[in-house]
Amino acid sequence: MDYILYARKSTEDKGRQILSLESQIETMQRLAKDLNVSIVRVITESKSAKMPNNRPQFEEMLSLIERGEIKGVFCWKLDRLSRNPIDSGRIQWLLQQGILQEIQTAERKYLPDDNALIFNVESGMANQYIRDLSKNIHRGIRTKLEKGGYPNYAKIGYVNDTIQKAVIPDKDRSQYVKRAFQLYAKGSYSIKEISDILYEEGFRSRGGYKYNKSKIHRILRDPFYYGTMYVHGKYYIGNHIPLISKKLFDDVQEIFSGKNRSRYKKHFFPLRGFMTCNVCGCLLTAIEKKGFTYYYCTNGKKNCQEHKKYLRSEHAEKLLASTLSTIQFDEEFIDICYQADKEKNQQEKCSFENIRVNLQKRLENIALQESRLLDIQLSGNYTENVVNAKLKAINKESIDIQTKLKTLEKETFKSSFRTLEQTKKVFLTACLAHKEFLEADDHKKHTILQEVLLNASIQNKKIASYKLKQPYQILANVSDKTDFAQMRREWDSNPRTDFTQSTH
C-alpha cells in the first residue's frame, strides 16, 4: 500500500508549534521505516487548518486519495490534518468508505472499521483547541485595550517599546504628525500640500519613501493621536502619550465635515495674521502684484486711510524680525536661569513631598479611627446612629484627603515637567529666532512667528507697537539682558507664566 506523508506547521502559531516541519518528517519517516512502510511522497504546508478550503497542498492530497493513487496517510498527529469540522468530516468519510484505508500518527493507527466516536472526539478536540485559542487571544487583546495598552504594531509617530510592552512617541516622526494636524487645522492647506510640505521638511517612511495623501488622511482622522484608541468599533482610553490635544483633533474633524471649512488659499502669505493696523485695528492682508507681495490694511471699518499704503513683503519681514531681536541672551545668562529654575524645582519637590507625607499619615490615622469605630459598633456601647454619624464624617474627610493627594500629584508632575531641556529651549529659541527667521523659507517664517509673536501694529510702514507671546514678552521687557535680578523681578511679577508655556 502506498502512503503519503503530510506535515503542516501553522504560520499563525509559530510560538506554540510543538514540532517543526523537519522534525515531523524525520519522526514519521523513522516510524515508517520501523513499520516497513513505503512513503511515496512527502507534502509540507505552512498554513493554518482552522478554516476549510484554505490549504492547496491538503486539497491535492485529498484528490490523490479520491483517485485511488494513495491508500494511507502518515502524519505526526491528527490535528495536523484538520482543525475544522468540515475538513475533519471529509477525511473521516474517506476513511469510513475504505477509500482511505489507514491514517498513521506517532501515537496510534486509524482504520475504516474503528469506532467513529474516537475519531470524532480527537478531531473535535483539535477544533476546540483552535476555538479556545481564538477566544483567549481576543480576550487578551480586549483586556489590554481596557487597561489602556495598544495591542498592535505602533502607528506612525510612535514606536514599540519592547521592554515596557507599550507604544511611545517616535522622536524622529512625532513632530511631523503634530505639524500635519496643525497645518490642516488652519484650513489653508489641502492634504496633498501637507504631504508635500512634510516631505520637504524630512518626513519619510522607514524605507525612506514619501507618505502619500491617503496615509496623511488616515493620520488626521485617527483619534489615537489625542489618546483614544478605536478598535473593532469601540473606543478605549489609551495610556500612551498623546501627540496632540483633543481640541486640535476636533478642529481638524470640523474641517473634514465642512463645518469650519476654509477655502484653500492659492497663495501662501507667511506674515498674514500677525500684523494689524495701528489706526483702525483691522488685520493687514496681502496681495501679489507683478511678482511682488504687498501687505495692506483691510479697512474693514471703512474709515482708515492706512489701507492705501502698501508694505512690501521684504520690508515687512525686516520689521517683524526686529521684534525678535529684543529677546536675545548670551549663553552665560541662559545657564544662570537654568540653575535658578533647578533650585526652585528642588524646593517645590521638597515642599510637595512634606505635604504628601503629612496627608498620607492623616489617611492612616483615619483608617485606624474607622477600625475602632467599627469595634465600638460591634460592642454595642454606643447607639448605631452615633457611630454612623462619626463614620460618615470620617469617610468625608478621607475622600477630601484623597482628592488633595491627587491634586498634589498633578502639581508635582507639573513641577517635575520643568526640566533643563525645556528651560533652555525657551531661551535658545529666543536667541535663534531672529537669525533663523531671516534665513528661513516662508513656511518656517510662519512657524517661528506662531511660536513667538502675538501681534504687531503697523502705522506709516513702521511698527507702532508689538506684543510677544509668553514667556517671550517677559524676556523682551528686560532692558539689561545680563541683569538676572531684573529678569527674576519681571518673571515673579507674572506668577502664572512657566518656562514650558512656549513649547508647542
Disulfide bonds with the S-S distance in Angstrom:
none
